[in-house]
């Protein structure tokens, strides 16, 4: 079944799904029909566009008229259901720039996100690239070098649009102090850093390096990431008592000094095809743990590749990768 056929089928059979499907600014609009008639829209509905970054997919909602998300966490979780909703790893709301107070400066927009289980993370690396592309659509303008300052729960983030269509994002500085990540694991290096720290999870002994990109990550280096039982160990890492805010866990195989391969278990979402903040965190962890001395690495995720650079001169991390439009429509609440 084609993507469009699947979407239209969902629109016709589900009581809580995308009713009107369109190509919008990206092509000719399509409308779901039943027995030759256009399906009428309920007043209790919300418009959306769907994007993905390397298969990490998000439902984007125009929320510029309110400082609070127009959907509840429960409604967002229902939208993310891949059988009875639109399907996605999260719902991202594009809010006004002053929806979150910033310590300094002003933001163009604010990003809030609900995961597929209804929980709210601080931010999302793949999601911020998708939001930047969505803002281009909302503003009706895009060009190489165009930037947005987006306020998030992890602080201000600045994506830059490139001529090739990819998005480079200044992800800020990594947080390395264990208690701030947060983790209760004892520091193993100066500055309260938790690097190659021993931990027992799922009846096995592991070594983890903990890094926060505004959201918490535990990085585990393995010999063969494809042999890993991700579904078995991922959820047990997420809820391990050593991580009081729960944890995103990246399992990483070093392919070469400039090539890292990973699989991720995301807090609140489970296994996903890509995690932008995780790719940033694991690049930092690889350097701290002595797995590489290179500060620019290609990170291969199940959904594709990201290029991550940790610049020594300013301690900031830059992520470059794609964000692609999928479809749009109206969702009946």
TIVEXVEX-193459 format. One record per atom (N, C-alpha, C): z negated, x negated, y negated. Coordinates in steps of 0.001 Angstrom, whole numbers, padded with zeros to 6 digits, always signed. Layout:
! residues N
ZXY
...
END
This chain:
! residues 333
+000000-000854+001192
+000000+000000+000000
+000000-000883-001233
+000822-000577-002244
+000883-001377-003456
-000364-001165-004298
-000575-002076-005272
-001725-001949-006156
-001705-000631-006898
-000512-000279-007435
-000422+000976-008189
-000674+002173-007282
-000137+002161-006065
-000348+003288-005160
-001814+003459-004849
-002515+002324-004642
-003922+002387-004335
-004702+002966-005497
-004386+002527-006725
-005085+003018-007900
-004869+004506-008090
-003620+004944-007963
-003321+006355-008141
-003990+007184-007047
-004023+006674-005823
-004692+007395-004749
-006166+007580-005061
-006812+006524-005586
-008206+006650-005977
-008369+007708-007057
-007440+007726-008002
-007527+008671-009107
-007460+010109-008620
-006717+010357-007547
-006518+011719-007104
-007605+012219-006164
-008206+011319-005396
-009122+011795-004371
-010583+011630-004731
-010922+010801-005715
-012326+010548-006000
-012793+011388-007177
-014003+011953-007064
-014557+012726-008159
-015112+011845-009257
-015294+010560-008990
-015798+009643-010007
-014961+008384-009957
-013776+008474-010502
-012879+007325-010425
-011930+007310-011602
-011020+006334-011610
-010059+006227-012703
-009033+007342-012574
-008969+008259-013567
-008025+009375-013497
-006680+009000-014082
-006685+008363-015259
-005422+008026-015903
-005217+006525-015808
-004109+006135-015237
-003827+004724-015045
-002660+004341-015927
-002790+003223-016628
-001715+002841-017531
-001477+001363-017553
-000319+000973-018041
-000024-000433-018258
-000261-000819-019707
-000501+000184-020579
-000909-000047-021953
-000038-001038-022685
-000718-001995-023350
+000001-002978-024148
+000828-003922-023294
+000637-003861-021971
+001313-004800-021091
+002542-004189-020428
+002844-002931-020707
+004005-002334-020068
+004011-000829-020257
+004897-000139-019551
+005046+001296-019712
+003881+002030-019055
+003327+003019-019748
+002182+003754-019237
+002561+004595-018028
+001630+004644-017069
+001798+005518-015911
+000652+006510-015896
+000917+007710-015467
-000105+008745-015437
-000186+009343-014048
-001412+009447-013504
-001583+010035-012180
-001246+011521-012218
-000503+011991-011209
-000134+013406-011139
-000524+014007-009793
-000832+015278-009783
-001161+016008-008562
-000267+017233-008477
+000555+017310-007419
+001487+018425-007247
+002380+018604-008474
+002790+017473-009048
+003711+017513-010174
+003049+017741-011515
+001723+017945-011515
+001040+018203-012784
+000200+016995-013172
+000152+016697-014468
-000705+015616-014941
-002159+016022-014766
-002970+015109-014228
-004391+015390-014047
-005052+015444-015416
-005751+016519-015728
-006388+016654-017032
-007650+015814-017098
-007987+015350-018316
-009125+014470-018507
-010358+015266-018884
-011492+014896-018333
-012763+015473-018733
-013215+014814-020025
-013981+015560-020836
-014522+014980-022061
-015521+013879-021732
-016214+014011-020601
-017198+013019-020180
-016499+011896-019431
-015808+011044-020171
-015075+009951-019553
-015098+008754-020497
-014735+007608-019961
-014710+006397-020755
-013429+005631-020438
-012769+005129-021472
-011589+004318-021268
-011980+002903-020850
-011098+002251-020122
-011395+000899-019658
-010090+000127-019467
-010212-001169-019425
-009152-002048-018930
-009791-002983-017910
-009040-003318-016887
-009557-004212-015856
-008850-005560-015950
-009641-006628-015902
-009151-007996-015902
-009794-008762-014748
-009206-009884-014408
-009876-010760-013451
-009691-012214-013853
-010673-013031-013525
-010583-014477-013677
-010694-015100-012306
-009564-015508-011741
-009514-016074-010384
-010075-015112-009341
-009828-013820-009540
-010276-012827-008569
-011664-012289-008831
-012403-012907-009736
-013701-012374-010175
-013368-011274-011184
-013466-010005-010762
-012868-008917-011536
-013897-008091-012293
-013474-007655-013487
-014375-006969-014397
-013701-005766-015042
-014509-004765-015320
-014089-003571-016038
-014540-003751-017486
-013583-003755-018415
-013882-003992-019826
-013900-002673-020590
-014952-002465-021386
-015143-001218-022123
-015275-001531-023614
-014513-000811-024438
-014582-000943-025893
-015850-000261-026384
-016829-001052-026802
-018136-000537-027209
-018430-000928-028661
-017365-001118-029460
-017542-001621-030818
-018214-000622-031745
-018317+000632-031334
-018919+001658-032182
-020421+001816-031948
-021016+000962-031107
-022437+001095-030798
-023015-000260-030428
-024291-000465-030768
-024961-001721-030434
-025572-001707-029045
-025514-000581-028370
-026019-000463-027002
-024883-000045-026082
-024863-000530-024834
-023813-000108-023892
-023759+001403-023764
-022540+001941-023744
-022373+003396-023681
-022540+003936-022270
-022744+003056-021290
-022983+003470-019908
-024341+002968-019447
-024951+003688-018544
-026199+003235-017937
-025889+002218-016841
-026875+001428-016436
-026650+000517-015303
-026193+001247-014047
-026704+002444-013831
-026314+003221-012646
-024853+003654-012727
-024421+004068-013903
-023019+004441-014072
-022104+003231-013895
-022535+002084-014410
-021741+000867-014249
-021617+000484-012779
-022724+000594-012041
-022685+000273-010613
-021732+001201-009874
-021710+002478-010257
-020794+003426-009622
-019338+003083-009928
-019056+002659-011154
-017698+002254-011512
-017241+001059-010671
-018175+000150-010368
-017845-001072-009631
-017636-000832-008145
-018024+000346-007648
-017874+000626-006215
-016399+000543-005822
-016102-000248-004805
-014709-000493-004428
-014125+000611-003551
-014943+001551-003116
-014445+002689-002352
-014405+003972-003163
-015410+004185-004017
-015516+005449-004743
-015399+005284-006260
-015167+004077-006721
-015014+003832-008150
-013771+003018-008431
-013780+002326-009559
-012646+001485-009937
-012631+000221-009091
-013806-000325-008858
-013945-001583-008134
-014047-002751-009085
-015088-003545-008939
-015249-004710-009797
-016550-005424-009507
-016651-006640-010019
-017884-007417-009893
-018851-007125-011024
-018379-006407-012051
-019253-006065-013161
-018509-005281-014222
-019283-004684-015134
-018735-003972-016294
-019149-004747-017541
-018172-005095-018368
-018419-005851-019588
-018196-004943-020793
-019149-004955-021718
-019082-004138-022924
-018823-005045-024130
-017786-004720-024898
-017481-005449-026127
-018167-004728-027278
-019307-005262-027715
-020131-004650-028748
-019934-005354-030086
-020468-004766-031179
-020381-005433-032481
-021085-006788-032447
-020698-007665-033366
-021247-009016-033380
-022730-009086-033641
-023294-008070-034299
-024720-008092-034622
-025570-007310-033630
-025007-007007-032455
-025765-006255-031453
-026901-007085-030866
-026751-008409-030849
-027810-009324-030449
-028061-010260-031615
-029337-010435-032002
-029649-011319-033117
-029409-012763-032731
-028701-013495-033585
-028467-014917-033371
-029377-015719-034299
-029806-016886-033793
-030692-017727-034597
-029982-018262-035832
-028696-018552-035704
-027944-019065-036852
-026494-018606-036750
-025884-018386-037897
-024476-018001-037923
-024256-016548-037557
-022994-016175-037538
-022614-014805-037223
-021624-014792-036075
-021659-013727-035295
-020735-013573-034171
-019674-012540-034510
-018498-012701-033917
-017445-011703-034074
-017722-010485-033199
-018236-010744-031995
-018520-009688-031029
-019749-010072-030216
-020273-009097-029507
-021370-009324-028565
-020917-008904-027181
-021293-009669-026185
-020986-009368-024787
-022269-008938-024071
-022222-007751-023466
-023251-007333-022515
-022540-007041-021204
-023198-007307-020097
-022574-007126-018788
-023586-006564-017802
-023155-005585-017024
-023922-005104-015882
-023208-005546-014611
-023960-006159-013704
-023408-006540-012407
-023090-005308-011570
-022459-005542-010436
-022076-004432-009561
-023285-003722-008956
-024471-004349-009011
-025681-003664-008524
-026486-003063-009665
-025958-003137-010897
-026628-002550-012054
-027550-003488-012803
-027793-004673-012269
-028625-005633-012988
-027827-006274-014123
-028543-006833-015101
-027881-007416-016270
-028135-008920-016327
-027097-009747-016146
-027256-011190-016299
-027168-011589-017762
-027501-012857-018030
-027453-013346-019401
-026015-013440-019905
-025106-013914-019072
-023687-013995-019411
-022905-014311-018154
-021594-014442-018286
-020740-014720-017134
-019545-015539-017614
-019302-016694-016963
-018239-017582-017394
-016849-017006-017213
-016547-016453-016030
-015244-015814-015836
-015135-014563-016699
-016242-013864-016845
-016245-012647-017657
-015958-012920-019123
-016444-014056-019647
-016218-014355-021061
-014740-014637-021320
-014045-015245-020342
-012604-015446-020508
-011868-014115-020486
-012286-013226-019578
-011673-011892-019528
-011925-011130-020817
-013126-011258-021363
-013429-010562-022609
-012582-011103-023747
-012347-012407-023780
-011510-012981-024833
-010101-012400-024778
-009536-012276-023577
-008204-011681-023433
-008236-010203-023852
-009308-009510-023513
-009453-008094-023882
-009532-007948-025400
-010242-008856-026064
-010345-008789-027520
-008982-008997-028175
-008147-009830-027567
-006774-009975-028063
-006054-008637-028058
-006263-007858-026987
-005628-006540-026886
-006188-005598-027949
-007519-005590-028107
-008142-004692-029080
-007699-005012-030501
-007557-006292-030797
-007168-006698-032152
-005657-006697-032351
-004914-006616-031239
-003460-006588-031329
-002858-007882-031797
-003543-008981-031514
-003058-010276-032009
-003492-011373-031045
-002606-012292-030755
-002971-013465-029981
-002074-014634-030365
-002647-015818-030395
-001856-017026-030645
-002677-018215-030175
-001982-019296-029871
-002659-020506-029423
-003629-020984-030492
-004844-021316-030060
-005863-021786-030984
-006761-020695-031529
-006433-019436-031267
-007277-018343-031743
-008641-018418-031062
-009695-018230-031820
-011051-018324-031278
-011846-017063-031588
-012872-016844-030796
-013863-015806-031054
-015238-016432-030887
-016181-016038-031720
-017580-016373-031484
-018238-015135-030895
-018690-015266-029644
-019228-014121-028908
-020703-014364-028634
-021535-013463-029102
-022969-013540-028859
-023275-013026-027455
-024069-013786-026696
-024450-013390-025338
-025945-013612-025152
-026461-013159-024015
-027864-013391-023707
-028181-014851-023485
-027143-015683-023336
-027317-017121-023159
-027014-017877-024444
-026828-017159-025549
-026491-017793-026812
-025033-017576-027172
-024586-018146-028303
-023198-017960-028741
-022229-018755-027880
-021103-018127-027516
-020054-018744-026711
-018749-018634-027494
-017933-019715-027476
-016695-019738-028267
-015504-020007-027350
-014763-018964-026950
-013514-019172-026205
-012350-019457-027144
-011420-020308-026666
-010229-020667-027438
-009001-020337-026601
-008053-019591-027171
-006847-019201-026457
-005842-020353-026495
-005159-020585-025366
-004170-021661-025306
-002759-021082-025235
-001776-021930-025504
-000380-021501-025466
+000045-021115-024058
-000549-021736-023045
-000180-021459-021655
-000750-020137-021148
-001669-019545-021907
-002303-018305-021474
-003690-018502-020908
-004068-019749-020650
-005423-020010-020172
-006393-019951-021344
-007683-019939-021015
-008729-019858-022034
-009693-021016-021822
-009955-021764-022882
-010962-022821-022833
-012216-022329-023539
-013344-022481-022857
-014591-021940-023380
-015609-023062-023542
-016160-023181-024747
-017298-024058-024982
-018527-023345-024438
-019025-023814-023292
-020124-023134-022600
-021495-023608-023057
-021527-024547-024013
-022806-025027-024513
-023368-026144-023654
-024647-026444-023856
-025308-027543-023152
-026048-027023-021929
-026018-027765-020837
-026772-027344-019656
-028267-027484-019892
-029022-026620-019258
-030485-026680-019299
-030949-027288-017984
-031670-028393-018053
-031994-029154-016853
-033486-029124-016500
-034339-028668-017403
-035775-028629-017121
-036077-027536-016110
-036649-027923-014974
-036901-026985-013886
-037618-025713-014291
-038737-025797-015017
-039460-024565-015374
-038644-023621-016256
-037636-024152-016966
-036819-023309-017848
-035667-022680-017086
-035241-023268-015963
-034064-022760-015228
-034155-021272-014905
-035207-020693-014288
-036457-021297-013877
-036539-021507-012359
-037324-022544-011990
-037677-022759-010593
-039079-023336-010542
-039779-023035-009474
-041114-023587-009272
-041069-024865-008441
-039865-025297-008030
-039746-026553-007298
-040227-027716-008160
-040894-028664-007541
-041428-029804-008284
-040296-030680-008808
-040372-031116-010055
-039348-032020-010598
-039247-033302-009772
-038038-033819-009658
-037799-035049-008906
-037307-036175-009802
-037037-035868-011076
-036552-036874-012013
-037227-036671-013360
-037086-037648-014241
-037647-037536-015586
-037081-036307-016289
-037816-035818-017273
-037374-034651-018015
-037513-033363-017239
-038373-033379-016225
-038627-032204-015376
-037383-031712-014644
-036425-032621-014413
-035206-032243-013708
-035471-032102-012213
-034852-031073-011631
-034956-030824-010199
-033624-031207-009570
-033562-032404-008997
-032318-032956-008455
-032554-033368-007004
-031726-032843-006109
-031861-033123-004674
-033278-032831-004179
-033830-031719-004636
-035193-031351-004242
-035181-030653-002889
-036143-030973-002019
-036185-030329-000704
-036641-028875-000799
-036025-028025+000031
-036399-026614+000093
-036046-026093+001484
-036845-025174+001984
-036580-024551+003280
-036169-023101+003056
-034955-022764+003497
-034412-021409+003339
-033686-021035+004621
-033884-019812+005070
-033211-019296+006266
-033470-020188+007487
-034672-020724+007557
-035042-021537+008711
-034399-022911+008741
-033804-023349+007616
-033161-024661+007546
-033692-025441+006346
-033613-026764+006443
-033988-027625+005328
-032751-027980+004517
-032869-027871+003191
-031762-028133+002291
-032244-029021+001153
-031312-029528+000379
-031614-030170-000897
-030873-029420-001989
-031583-029088-003071
-030964-028335-004162
-031135-029068-005483
-030154-028871-006345
-030217-029328-007732
-030131-028090-008608
-031067-027970-009540
-031173-026739-010329
-030685-026965-011761
-029809-026089-012199
-029206-026169-013532
-029108-024754-014087
-029372-024598-015370
-029128-023310-016033
-028010-023461-017043
-027101-022491-017029
-026075-022379-018066
-026367-021149-018930
-027669-020898-019113
-028109-019646-019713
-028441-018642-018632
-027944-018889-017423
-028329-018161-016221
-028605-019198-015126
-029468-018886-014166
-029973-019917-013248
-029048-020188-012061
-028935-021480-011701
-028093-021894-010579
-028825-022911-009709
-028658-022754-008399
-029101-023746-007424
-027854-024282-006735
-027681-025600-006764
-026473-026206-006200
-026858-026976-004943
-026136-026692-003850
-026393-027310-002559
-025115-028023-002118
-025195-029314-001851
-024033-030069-001394
-024005-030071+000134
-022830-029738+000691
-022664-029621+002139
-021451-030441+002568
-021407-030748+003856
-020285-031536+004386
-019022-030702+004557
-019194-029428+004920
-018047-028559+005192
-018364-027159+004682
-017888-026820+003480
-018234-025536+002879
-017624-024369+003649
-016487-024604+004323
-015844-023520+005062
-016622-023140+006317
-017447-024058+006815
-018239-023779+008015
-019548-023081+007693
-019844-022916+006412
-021113-022336+005987
-021175-020832+006272
-022318-020363+006752
-022557-018926+006927
-023074-018365+005600
-022154-018135+004667
-022537-017709+003321
-023295-016388+003334
-022833-015437+004130
-023483-014124+004180
-024885-014217+004758
-025117-015245+005565
-026436-015392+006171
-027434-016074+005255
-027003-017142+004573
-027949-017920+003782
-027958-017529+002300
-026824-016995+001799
-026727-016674+000379
-027818-015745-000125
-028003-014581+000517
-029027-013660+000012
-030441-014200+000128
-030671-015096+001094
-032016-015655+001244
-032309-016690+000162
-031273-017417-000289
-031445-018272-001455
-031717-017428-002697
-030945-016351-002868
-031072-015517-004066
-032497-015043-004284
-033170-014676-003214
-034502-014078-003317
-035623-015030-002912
-035324-016307-002743
-036358-017274-002371
-037449-017318-003442
-038721-017405-003053
-039819-017354-004033
-039808-018519-005019
-039120-019606-004687
-039037-020738-005610
-038201-020438-006852
-037522-019264-006855
-036669-018886-007986
-037147-017538-008528
-038100-017557-009457
-038749-016308-009905
-037813-015316-010585
-036677-015764-011131
-035706-014849-011742
-034524-014608-010806
-034711-014909-009518
-033624-014952-008542
-032653-016066-008939
-031585-016259-008156
-030753-017442-008392
-029315-017220-007955
-028386-017816-008678
-027003-017960-008221
-026937-019258-007426
-026302-019219-006261
-026283-020412-005415
-024847-020851-005149
-024570-022117-005472
-023263-022709-005218
-023385-023729-004078
-022553-023563-003066
-022473-024513-001962
-021213-025336-002184
-021369-026663-002228
-020310-027531-002757
-019967-028645-001775
-018675-028827-001585
-018157-029951-000808
-017415-030876-001761
-017755-032161-001732
-017085-033139-002590
-015810-033594-001890
-014666-033200-002448
-013371-033568-001868
-012917-034943-002345
-013229-035270-003606
-012934-036575-004212
-013793-036651-005462
-013826-037806-006143
-014642-037902-007359
-014255-036909-008454
-013026-036396-008414
-012588-035451-009451
-012262-034067-008893
-012618-033822-007640
-012272-032548-007006
-013461-032035-006194
-013992-030901-006615
-015138-030275-005962
-014741-028893-005469
-015141-028560-004258
-014805-027267-003652
-016084-026486-003432
-016079-025225-003808
-017323-024462-003741
-017139-023044-003243
-018237-022495-002719
-018389-021069-002477
-019687-020643-003141
-019723-019403-003588
-020863-018963-004379
-021431-017655-003845
-022756-017560-003930
-023461-016285-003749
-024085-015966-005096
-023542-014933-005769
-024001-014627-007115
-025171-013655-007097
-026123-013948-007943
-027274-013071-008139
-026788-011706-008628
-027092-010672-007873
-026727-009320-008281
-025327-008895-007901
-024524-009808-007337
-023141-009458-006981
-022758-009913-005581
-023482-010888-005021
-023153-011380-003691
-022005-012371-003720
-021213-012432-002657
-020103-013397-002630
-018993-012937-003565
-018536-013823-004434
-017417-013508-005320
-016366-014604-005186
-015168-014313-005679
-014069-015264-005564
-014172-016406-006572
-015002-016225-007589
-015133-017274-008599
-016392-017037-009418
-016945-018123-009941
-018107-018050-010836
-017971-019171-011854
-017704-018816-013096
-017455-019813-014128
-018687-020625-014479
-019824-019957-014700
-021040-020706-015008
-021444-021568-013819
-021176-021070-012602
-021482-021855-011409
-020645-023109-011318
-019355-023006-011683
-018483-024184-011685
-018980-025224-012685
-019463-024757-013839
-020030-025671-014834
-021303-026320-014299
-022182-025494-013739
-023464-026003-013249
-023278-027020-012131
-022344-026769-011210
-022178-027684-010082
-021551-029008-010513
-020723-028988-011561
-020169-030247-012073
-021289-031116-012636
-022197-030498-013385
-023363-031217-013889
-024203-031735-012725
-024434-030884-011732
-025257-031262-010582
-024638-032420-009811
-023310-032424-009669
-022638-033501-008936
-022861-034843-009610
-022869-034852-010940
-023113-036090-011679
-024579-036500-011550
-025489-035550-011731
-026917-035856-011640
-027308-036337-010247
-026688-035743-009224
-027040-036072-007839
-026296-037295-007320
-025484-037918-008162
-024772-039119-007762
-023581-038880-006857
-023062-037652-006855
-021897-037338-006023
-020594-037772-006686
-020611-037899-008003
-019445-038365-008751
-019920-038934-010076
-019134-039797-010663
-019415-040301-012008
-018397-039768-013008
-017442-038993-012505
-016387-038433-013369
-016923-037215-014117
-016619-037123-015402
-017150-036030-016216
-016143-034896-016413
-014941-035050-015857
-013959-033964-015819
-013543-033765-014373
-013735-032568-013875
-013454-032282-012465
-012685-030975-012326
-011841-030921-011318
-011237-029656-010892
-012150-029046-009848
-012553-027815-010090
-013420-027100-009161
-012593-026019-008478
-012471-026128-007157
-011710-025150-006379
-012652-024069-005871
-012369-022851-006269
-013130-021683-005853
-012245-020853-004931
-012783-019901-004196
-011927-019080-003329
-010768-018417-004060
-010949-018110-005360
-009893-017446-006121
-008946-018371-006851
-009209-019680-006856
-008350-020605-007581
-009152-021720-008216
-008543-022431-009156
-009147-023633-009733
-009569-023436-011191
-010674-024083-011542
-011110-024232-012921
-011211-025725-013230
-010980-026080-014477
-011194-027454-014924
-012451-027467-015782
-013406-028315-015395
-014696-028387-016074
-014872-029791-016642
-015260-029869-017909
-015517-031147-018561
-016916-031134-019176
-017734-032138-018829
-019059-032323-019434
-018966-033524-020357
-018872-033266-021654
-018631-034334-022615
-019914-035092-022939
-019837-036395-022763
-021009-037243-022973
-021414-037291-024431
-020429-037229-025342
-020738-037423-026754
-021532-036267-027366
-021390-035075-026834
-022136-033944-027406
-022907-033130-026368
-022863-033547-025112
-023611-032913-024022
-023139-031485-023737
-021990-031091-024260
-021519-029720-024069
-020504-029652-022923
-020412-028469-022325
-019528-028269-021183
-018380-027355-021592
-017157-027728-021188
-015967-026955-021517
-015288-026524-020217
-015007-025240-020138
-014390-024643-018959
-013010-024121-019333
-011998-024462-018542
-010645-023974-018786
-010125-023271-017540
-009612-022060-017734
-009079-021305-016610
-008384-020042-017075
-007790-019301-016156
-007024-018106-016514
-007891-016853-016630
-007309-015838-017239
-007859-014479-017243
-006668-013542-017302
-006589-012606-016379
-005384-011785-016231
-005691-010294-016265
-004826-009575-016966
-004882-008106-017000
-004454-007531-015650
-005121-006448-015232
-004774-005785-013968
-004238-004376-014230
-005058-003498-014776
-004620-002144-015122
-005639-001527-016069
-005339-000324-016541
-006262+000390-017436
-006253+001862-017111
-007212+002590-017645
-007260+004020-017392
-008467+004670-018010
-008783+005880-017570
-009952+006624-017996
-010785+006923-016755
-012089+006766-016894
-013013+006963-015793
-013881+008191-016063
-013873+009113-015131
-014679+010326-015272
-016105+010048-014881
-017039+010334-015780
-018451+010069-015523
-019092+011195-014724
END
